[in-house]
Amino acid sequence: MKTILIDAVDAFVIEGEGIYKPLYDLLEKYSNRKIILTNANDEQMVKFGLNDMPYEVFTLKHNPDKPDPAYFKTMLAHFGLKPGDVLYFEHNPDAVKGAESVGILSYYYDSEKKDVGTLKEFLDANL
């Protein structure tokens, strides 16, 4: 069963609001393991409430940031996963490219549109 990798800030978490409930409700329909990916340092973890999430949270504290393929290689090794074991959605196009460069099937999630319907189609087609 594939693991769902979730972009943290500007996707799963909206600054000043907390967890984006429609996205949380969608993800709860899947029994797959879920891991939230962030660049946040310790201060940002608190600022965005990432210390209190319903799923595991992974960060490298900006060393490197998600657009760097090394971020994804380190994350996969940390969890003992292979690129084919995961799906990822992310609001930053450069981070999507970084994930794809190491073989992770990724979806660009437009944080302005917040189109969970199209995201659901991606998840349903690839899980």
Secondary structure, 3 states (H helix, E strand, C coil): CCEEEEECECCCEECCCEECHHHHHHHCCCCCCEEEEECCCHHHHHHCCCCCCCCEEEECCCCCCCCCHHHHHHHHHHHCCCHHHEEEEECCHHHHHHHHHCCCEEEECCCCCCCHHHHHHHHHHHC
